[in-house]
Amino acid sequence: MQRSNRKGKAMNMNRQDLWKRSIRSLLLSSVLLGAIGCTTGSDSSLFAATGSDQPLTAEQHLVAATSYDREARSQAEDAERYQQMADSLSPATDPKGFRRAGLVTAAQEHRRKAADLEQQYAFHQHQALALTNQASRH
């Protein structure tokens, strides 16, 4: 009975660490996206962040693209880590599959976030290149 209790405490500590990391990652993502803003052709949140009504410059688009790329890579790494943790669970440690299902769901969510961030990266990269090409023609 005492051994089982120790094992339960260890699993609870691992679960708590996982949740702490998930929440930390979520908060970091929220702060990053809040600071940069989700941009589309009609979104003006980046204009507000620069403090002017002027469109972004090529340099500003490159900074945003770099930031989105960095966060997308981080999300992809988190997704891989959750997937590896899910794959490493044995039926003995997770007989009903609840922990595995939760980890797989977390991995899918991180993959979705990474894909969204990669789209933002591509948009800003494209805008920066378009502005650079436009400037070189003049």
Buried (B, 14 or more C-beta within 10 A) or exposed (E): EEEEEEEEEEEEEEEEEBEEEBEEBBEEBEEBBEEBBBBEEEEEBBBEBEEEEEEBBBEBBBBBBBBBBEBBBBBBEBBBBBBEBBEEEEEEEBEEEEBBEBBBEBBEBBBEBBEBBBBBBBBBBEBBBEBBEEEEEE
